[in-house]
C-alpha cells in the first residue's frame, strides 16, 4: 500500500526539526557540568595540598617554639656585684635583676620615654603594626639601607622572652606569632610592665630597676627624667650604649629620647634642653681592674656554694688602682718601649693583713685578660735573695757579720758578680745591698743548703717550684708576682705571714655572709724581721735599688734580674704597703739593658709617690 504523500512529506521535516535544534540543547549542559567538575576537582586537590603545605609550613615555624606560659617564668644565673673598698661599683657578672616594679609605682615619664622612642603606636596596634612596618620599609628604601625597624614593643618582648637574637625570616614569623599570643593573653599595661621588668639593659642587668641601681645607684621608682631617657635608650643597643663603658654614646642616645618625648607631647622643648644639660653619669669603673675582678671571683663557688645573688665589697682602692694603671702604661709606652719591654704587672698589698689594694695583670685587660700577676710563673732572680739572707739569720748570722765575695766554683758552675770588684769580705748588709751572687751562694750553703732555704720561703708563703741545687740562691725558683709580694710582707709587718685576699664583706639578698680569710700568722721573730727590714732599706739607700727612693719616706726593697734581662723585678716596702713590680715579655725575649734597679725601681718610685697623700 502506497505511503501518503502528506505523511511522508511531514516525516522529513519532523526528523529534521528534532535533529537540528535538539543537539545544542543537550550538549551545552553536559560541557558546563564537565568543566565545573574538573574545576571542582582541581580546587579540591589544591585545597588539600595547600592545606598540607600550610600545615607543614606552620609546623616548620612552630616546631621549636617554647611554651609561652613556661618561658614567662624567669630563669637566670645568680649575679655577683663587686664594689671597691669605698662602695663604688667595680664589676658585675651573672644575671642581675632588681625588684619587680609595678607600672603604677614608676614615674610616668619612664614608660612614656620607652613608648615615645620605641613604639609610639603601642596602644593602637594588635602586637604587629602594619603601619609601622610600612613606614619602616619606606624609610629604609629612601635611605638605601636598614635605618629603621618595624618591631613593636610586644614583638621585642616576645623576642627577649622566648627567642634567640638570630636574624631570619623564620625567627621573625615566630616573633609575630608570639606577639599575637601575648596581646591576646595580657592587657597593654601588663605587657608594658613585663617589658620593663624583663628587658635586657646591658652589663648583665635585666629590668629597669636593676639597671637604675647599677648605673645610677637608685631604684627605678626614683630615677630622674634624664636617667629615664638613658634607660629608655638602651634596648636599641645595650652594649654599644652602655653608660658604664660608653657614657658619651649613652648621653647622645638619651638626648634623642628626650627629643622623641617632645615630638609626642610628653615634655616641652625647654624641659628637654634642661634635662640634657643635667646629665652627669657616675665615674666609670676602674679601667683595667678586670684582672682583680676575675681573681676575686676565682673561688666563689667554693667560698659561697649557695646559688644566690651576691654583693661583695672588695679591698680594691680606686685611687691606687688608677695610679697603677696610669704609671704602668706610661712606663711601657715610653722608656719601656724603647727598651723592648712589652708587658708588666703590679701588685699593691697591705702588709698588715694581706688585702690587695691594686692589681694590674698587664697593660690592657681588654687586649689580654691573662693575669701576669697571679698566673705567670717566672724566675725572680735576685729578688729571691732575702729568703737566703733570712735563712742565714736563723742560723745565727747578723747583718754586721761578714761573708766572702770572692769568686766561687761548685763543680762546673761558677756564679759571676757582674761588674762588682771583689773586696774579699763584706757585711751581709752590703752583700744584699749590692746583690753579690757569690756571697748569696755561700750564705745558702751556710744556712743548710737549697732545701733549708726553700723551707724558709715556703714558710713565708711562696709555694714556688724550687731547684735542689745552689742556683736557688740566685733566684732560679719559679714564683708568681702576687706570691713573691706577699712573701715580703713579714719583713714589713714584724714577722707575720699574710694570705692575699680581695673580699672584705659578702652579702646575699637575705643576710651578711662569713668571708673566708686566713689570719696573719707569726713565721719569724720580730728581731729577725727588723734586721731584714734594715738590710732591705740599705738596698734602696745605697745599693741596687736607689732609683726607688722617695724623699721623706722610709723605703726598702730588693731588685731582681734574670739572665739576658728576660725578667726584671722590684719588690718594695713602704709602710704599710708592699708593692711588687715585674717587667718583661710574654715570650721571654730579652729586654735591652733592663734590670730590677732601672725601670722597675723607677716605676715603684712613681707609683708610691702618687699613691701617698
Residue pairs with C-beta under 8 A, 6 or more apart in sequence:
60 170
61 170
61 173
61 174
61 177
62 174
62 177
65 162
65 174
65 177
65 178
66 162
68 161
68 162
68 178
68 181
68 182
68 185
71 161
71 162
72 161
72 194
74 97
74 198
74 206
76 94
76 95
76 97
76 206
77 94
77 95
78 94
78 95
78 307
78 308
78 309
78 310
79 92
79 93
79 94
79 95
79 96
79 97
79 204
79 309
79 310
80 92
80 93
80 94
80 297
80 300
80 309
80 310
80 311
80 312
81 89
81 91
81 92
81 96
81 309
81 310
81 311
81 312
82 89
82 90
82 91
82 92
82 293
82 296
82 297
82 312
82 314
83 89
83 90
83 311
83 312
83 313
83 314
84 90
84 286
84 314
84 316
84 317
84 318
84 321
85 313
85 314
85 315
85 316
85 317
85 318
85 357
85 504
86 317
86 318
87 313
88 282
88 283
88 285
88 318
89 214
89 217
89 244
89 282
89 285
90 285
90 286
90 289
90 292
90 293
90 314
90 316
91 285
91 289
91 290
91 293
92 203
92 204
92 205
92 214
93 204
93 297
94 204
94 309
95 204
95 206
96 203
96 204
96 205
96 206
96 210
96 214
96 309
97 205
97 206
97 207
97 209
97 210
97 309
98 205
98 207
98 208
98 209
98 210
98 211
98 212
98 213
98 219
98 220
99 209
99 219
100 197
100 207
100 209
101 193
101 196
101 197
101 207
101 208
101 209
101 219
101 220
101 221
102 193
103 111
103 189
103 192
103 193
103 196
105 221
106 196
106 208
106 220
106 221
107 221
107 223
107 225
107 228
109 225
109 228
109 261
109 266
109 267
110 196
110 208
110 220
110 223
110 228
110 231
110 232
111 192
111 196
112 261
112 266
113 225
113 228
113 229
113 231
113 232
113 257
113 258
113 260
113 261
113 266
114 153
114 192
114 195
114 196
114 231
114 232
114 235
115 122
115 123
115 153
115 192
115 264
116 232
116 257
116 260
116 261
116 263
116 264
116 266
117 232
117 233
117 256
117 257
117 260
117 261
118 153
118 156
118 232
118 235
118 236
119 129
119 132
119 152
119 153
119 156
120 264
121 129
121 131
121 132
121 152
122 152
122 153
122 154
122 188
122 192
123 188
125 131
125 132
125 152
125 154
126 180
126 183
127 152
127 154
127 155
127 176
127 179
127 180
127 182
127 183
128 152
128 154
128 155
128 176
128 179
128 180
129 150
129 152
132 150
132 152
133 150
135 148
135 150
136 148
136 149
136 150
137 150
139 147
139 148
140 146
140 147
140 148
151 159
151 175
152 179
153 191
153 192
153 195
154 179
154 182
154 183
154 191
155 175
155 176
155 179
156 195
156 199
156 235
157 179
157 182
157 191
157 194
157 195
157 198
157 199
158 175
158 178
158 179
158 181
158 182
159 165
159 171
159 175
160 195
160 198
160 199
160 200
161 178
161 194
161 198
162 174
162 178
163 171
163 174
163 175
163 178
164 171
182 191
183 191
186 194
196 207
196 208
196 220
197 206
197 207
197 208
197 209
198 206
198 207
199 206
199 207
199 208
199 235
200 206
200 235
200 238
201 207
201 208
201 210
201 211
201 231
201 234
201 235
201 238
202 211
202 234
202 238
202 239
202 241
202 242
202 243
202 244
203 214
203 215
203 242
203 244
203 245
205 211
205 214
205 215
207 220
208 220
208 223
208 231
209 219
209 220
209 221
211 220
211 231
211 234
212 218
212 219
212 220
212 222
212 223
212 227
212 231
213 219
213 220
214 244
215 227
215 230
215 231
215 243
215 244
215 281
215 282
216 223
216 227
216 282
217 282
218 227
220 231
223 231
224 275
224 278
225 258
225 267
225 271
225 275
226 254
226 258
226 275
226 276
226 278
226 279
229 254
229 255
229 257
229 258
229 261
229 275
230 243
230 250
230 251
230 253
230 254
230 257
230 279
230 281
232 254
232 257
233 241
233 250
233 253
233 254
233 256
233 257
234 241
234 242
234 250
234 253
236 253
239 245
240 246
240 249
241 249
241 250
241 253
242 250
243 250
243 251
243 281
244 284
244 285
245 284
247 281
247 284
250 281
251 279
251 281
254 276
254 279
255 276
258 267
258 272
258 275
258 276
259 272
261 267
261 272
262 268
262 269
262 272
267 275
286 316
286 318
286 321
286 322
286 325
287 322
287 325
288 325
288 360
288 362
288 364
288 365
288 366
289 316
289 321
289 359
289 365
290 365
290 366
290 369
291 359
291 360
291 361
291 362
291 365
291 369
291 371
291 373
291 374
292 314
292 316
292 321
292 356
292 358
292 359
292 502
294 369
294 371
295 356
295 359
295 371
295 374
295 502
296 312
296 314
296 502
296 503
300 310
303 506
303 515
303 516
304 310
304 506
304 508
304 513
306 508
308 508
308 509
308 510
309 508
309 509
310 506
310 507
310 508
310 513
311 506
311 507
311 508
312 503
312 505
312 506
312 507
313 503
313 504
313 505
313 506
313 507
314 502
314 503
314 504
315 350
315 355
315 356
315 357
315 501
315 502
315 503
315 504
316 356
316 357
316 358
316 359
316 502
317 348
317 357
317 358
319 611
320 348
320 357
320 358
320 611
321 357
321 358
321 359
321 360
323 358
323 607
323 610
323 611
324 346
324 348
324 358
324 359
324 360
324 607
325 360
326 610
327 603
327 606
327 607
327 610
328 344
328 346
328 360
328 363
328 603
329 363
331 341
331 344
331 583
331 599
331 602
331 603
331 606
332 341
332 342
332 343
332 344
332 363
335 599
335 602
336 342
336 344
336 583
336 599
338 592
339 591
339 592
339 593
339 594
339 599
340 585
340 589
340 590
340 591
340 592
341 568
341 583
341 584
341 585
341 591
341 594
341 599
342 584
342 585
342 586
343 362
343 363
343 372
343 583
343 584
343 585
343 586
344 360
344 362
344 363
344 372
344 581
344 582
344 583
344 584
344 603
345 360
345 361
345 362
345 371
345 372
345 373
345 376
345 481
345 581
345 582
346 358
346 359
346 360
346 373
346 481
346 579
346 580
346 581
346 582
346 603
346 607
347 356
347 358
347 359
347 373
347 481
347 482
347 485
347 500
347 579
347 580
348 356
348 357
348 358
348 359
348 577
348 578
348 579
348 607
348 611
349 355
349 356
349 357
349 482
349 485
349 486
349 489
349 498
349 500
349 577
349 578
349 579
349 580
350 356
350 357
350 576
350 577
351 488
351 489
351 492
351 493
351 498
351 573
351 575
351 576
351 577
351 578
352 493
352 498
352 520
352 576
353 498
353 501
353 520
354 486
354 489
354 498
354 499
354 500
354 501
354 518
354 520
355 500
355 501
355 502
355 504
356 482
356 500
356 501
356 502
357 577
359 371
359 373
359 374
359 482
360 373
361 369
361 370
361 371
361 372
361 373
361 374
361 375
362 368
362 370
362 371
362 372
370 376
370 586
372 481
372 582
372 586
373 480
373 481
373 482
373 580
373 582
374 480
374 481
374 482
375 480
376 480
376 481
376 582
377 464
377 465
377 478
377 479
377 480
378 478
378 479
378 480
378 481
378 562
378 567
378 582
378 584
379 475
379 476
379 477
379 478
379 479
379 562
379 567
380 475
380 477
380 479
380 484
380 560
380 562
380 567
380 569
381 474
381 475
381 560
381 561
381 562
381 567
381 569
381 596
382 435
382 437
382 440
382 474
382 475
382 544
382 558
382 559
382 560
382 561
382 596
383 475
383 484
383 558
383 559
383 560
383 569
383 570
383 571
383 596
384 457
384 472
384 473
384 474
384 475
384 477
384 479
384 484
384 560
385 432
385 435
385 440
385 473
385 474
385 475
385 558
385 560
386 432
386 488
386 491
386 532
386 535
386 536
386 558
387 453
387 456
387 457
387 460
387 462
387 487
388 440
388 443
388 444
388 447
388 453
388 472
388 473
389 428
389 432
389 443
389 532
389 535
390 456
390 460
390 524
390 528
390 532
391 443
391 444
391 447
391 448
391 452
391 453
391 456
392 428
392 443
392 446
392 447
393 528
393 531
393 532
394 447
394 456
394 524
394 528
395 446
395 447
395 448
397 428
397 443
397 446
398 428
398 531
399 427
399 428
399 429
399 531
399 534
399 535
400 427
400 428
400 429
401 427
401 428
402 425
402 426
402 427
402 428
403 425
403 426
403 427
403 428
403 431
403 439
403 442
403 443
404 424
404 425
404 438
404 439
404 442
405 417
405 420
405 422
405 423
405 424
405 425
405 426
405 431
405 436
405 438
405 439
406 422
406 424
406 438
407 414
407 417
407 422
407 438
408 414
408 415
408 438
408 441
408 442
410 441
410 470
413 470
413 471
415 437
415 438
415 441
415 471
415 473
415 474
416 437
417 436
417 437
417 438
418 437
420 434
420 436
426 434
426 436
426 439
428 439
428 443
428 535
429 534
429 535
429 538
430 436
430 538
431 439
431 440
431 443
432 535
432 536
432 538
432 539
432 543
432 558
433 535
433 538
433 539
433 541
433 542
433 543
433 544
434 543
434 544
435 539
435 543
435 544
435 558
435 559
437 473
437 474
440 473
440 474
441 470
441 473
441 474
443 473
444 450
444 453
444 470
444 472
444 473
445 470
447 453
447 456
449 470
450 466
450 467
450 468
450 469
450 470
450 472
451 468
453 466
453 472
453 473
454 466
454 472
454 477
457 464
457 466
457 477
457 487
459 497
459 523
459 524
460 487
460 490
460 497
460 523
460 524
461 483
461 486
461 487
461 489
461 497
461 498
461 499
462 477
462 479
462 483
462 484
462 487
463 483
464 477
464 478
464 479
464 483
465 477
465 478
466 472
466 477
467 476
467 477
475 560
475 562
479 487
481 569
481 580
481 581
481 582
482 500
482 580
484 569
484 571
484 580
485 500
485 571
485 578
485 579
485 580
486 498
486 499
486 500
486 578
488 558
488 571
488 573
488 578
488 580
489 496
489 497
489 498
489 578
490 496
490 497
490 498
490 523
490 524
490 529
491 529
491 532
491 533
491 536
491 556
491 573
492 533
492 556
492 573
492 575
492 576
492 578
493 520
493 529
493 576
494 526
494 529
494 530
495 522
495 523
495 524
495 525
495 526
495 528
495 529
496 520
496 521
496 522
496 523
497 520
497 521
497 522
497 523
498 520
499 517
499 518
501 517
501 518
503 515
504 515
505 512
505 515
506 512
506 513
506 514
506 515
507 513
524 532
533 556
533 573
536 556
536 557
536 558
536 573
537 554
537 555
537 556
537 573
538 556
539 545
539 556
539 557
539 558
539 559
540 546
540 548
540 549
540 555
540 556
540 557
540 572
541 549
544 559
544 595
544 596
544 597
545 557
545 558
545 559
545 570
545 572
545 596
545 597
545 601
546 597
546 601
547 597
547 598
547 601
547 602
547 605
548 555
548 557
548 570
548 572
548 601
548 602
548 604
548 605
548 608
549 555
549 605
550 574
550 605
550 608
550 609
550 612
553 574
553 608
553 612
554 574
554 575
555 572
555 573
555 574
555 608
556 572
556 573
556 574
557 570
557 571
557 572
557 573
557 601
557 604
558 569
558 570
558 571
558 596
559 569
559 570
559 595
559 596
559 597
559 600
559 601
560 567
560 568
560 569
560 570
560 571
560 596
561 567
561 568
561 569
561 594
561 595
561 596
561 597
562 568
564 590
565 590
565 591
565 592
565 593
565 594
565 595
566 584
566 585
566 588
566 589
566 590
566 591
567 582
567 583
567 584
567 588
568 582
568 583
568 584
568 591
568 594
568 595
568 596
568 598
568 599
568 600
569 580
569 581
569 582
569 583
569 596
569 600
570 580
570 581
570 596
570 597
570 600
570 601
570 603
570 604
571 578
571 579
571 580
571 581
572 578
572 579
572 580
572 581
572 601
572 604
572 608
574 608
574 612
577 608
577 611
579 604
579 607
579 608
581 600
581 603
581 604
581 607
582 600
583 591
583 594
583 599
583 600
583 603
584 591
585 591
